[in-house]
Amino acid sequence: MDNKLFDNFKWHNKAQWNEQVIKDLKGKDFDETLLWCVDENVLVDAYYNQEDTLDIPLKSIQQAQSQRVNSCWQYRESIKFTNEKDCNNLIINGLPAGVNSFLIDFSGLREWHVEVKELLRNIKLSDTPFFFKVENNCLGLVNALQQIAPYQWKGGINYDGLALWMRKGIWSESYWSDLGAIIRKVQIHPQFKTVIINSHHFHNSGANVGQELAYTLASAIETIDRLSEQNFSIQEIVQKIEFSISIGTTYFVEIAKIRALKFLWQKILTEGYGMKDFEASSISIHCETSSFYNAAITPHTNMLRATTEAMSAIIGGCDALTIRAFDENFKEPDEFSRRIARNISTILREESYFDKVIDPSAGSYFIENLTLKISQEALKLLQEIENQGGIIEAFKKNYIQSEIKRNFETKENDLIAGKATMIGVNKFRFDEEAFVKTQLPKNDSITQDFDLLIDKRIALSFEQ
């Protein structure tokens, strides 16, 4: 039997909807009442329909979303290195509890003396992906891995010299040659990433979504160009790249941010570097829930923020996901907070079935348009960076720092004035006994002729 249910409903185009809305507003300004300002240059309409997808490159955007390394995200737990034995115990206990990838964080170690064999006791890098975040002696780590693991590795080395320079002013003159040497050493390990492009230092300094994407992609372009000078092909470099990005609390925007990153990356590789579509067919993206939006007051609300951030990352199409413990910004996470963090990922996979669809937001009039608008804003900012000579020159001129600072101050002022809401911070606040006042971030970096990026938290002004 034919369904005649909708025959009585007449189709209306967007102009007709706008006319009706203007009547319903009864004199209120349409733009001020209904338009949503994502960034200062990204405005979102109150509603979208099929007409809004006719003039966007929908096929290209959706094609880019299918370029994934993993069909389902891996849960990558971050472990701050203390000593070999304790870290090994955390790894062994995490494997049966929903963790299938690890990030071992060696950052902050001035003298790097680690017994890698003890750290990875009873662990095989061919079974479980391990990523190692280091700030020095990356070649020494690779050599140590070669001695204890003469088989195929999964994981990578997170040695982002550009991010380290922007945060601490530390620059190694041998960085690019060291990075090239690492690539050559691990050519036989196709699933081992050695060029990690981070967005965390931009995000945690207060960058908006367009800035975060633009500056991250500018870092990737700089890296490709420098490595190309060492006679690496574009394919060899791209195969070793993974993007590691922070995910904030603005749910739909963060979904669109990941989709925009995929779209722009494919556009850069094909139009900028002449790669064929099938050669630029994969992009590895690791997402990490934001520390910028974590709060030390009413800290259990961080669980809610982490959940929506994780959902955005998964729907956007991440290949790996790290969820921060809700209490890590004011104390060392314990087993309870670690378990809650990893269970968010487990619930989204095992009970919510988020792993069953590759691109669940495809076809959404709103998200497809938001993806394009964010892409256009990021591309405009990226072109500004390239016109200044690239990411390094723009940073030396303080251009990037001043733009991020301006955006952070706007966000902070909106929160203080109540124009923006953080549950448990400026509204519905409850100071629990466990609350510990946090200190302002210190800049203990080397003195430079330009400003450096400092990790911040938007709630900090409410915690003093």
Buried (B, 14 or more C-beta within 10 A) or exposed (E): EEEEEEEEEEEEEBEEBBEEBEEEEEEEEEEEEBEEEBBEEBEBBBEBBEEBBEEBBBEBBBBBBEBBBBEEBBBBBBBBBEEBEEBBEBBEEBBEBBBBBBBBBBBEBEEBEBEBEEBBBEBEBEEBBBBBBBBBBBBBBBEBBEEBBEEEBBBBBBBBBBBBBBBBBBBBEEBBEBBBBBBEBBEEBEBBBBBBBBBBBBBBBBBBBBBBBBBBBBBBBBBBEBBBEBEBEBEBBBBBBBBBBBBBBBBBBBBBBBBBBBBBBBBBBBEEBEBEEEBBBBBBBBBBBBBBBBBBBBBBBBBEBBBBBBBBBBBBBBBBBBBBBBBBBBEEBEEEBBBBBBBBBBBBBEEEEBBEEEBBBBEBBBBBBBBBBBBBBBBEBBEBBBEBEBBBBBBBEEBBBEBBBEBBEBBBEBBEEEEBEBBBBBEEBEEEEEBBEBEEEEEEBEEBEEBBBBBBBBBBBBBE
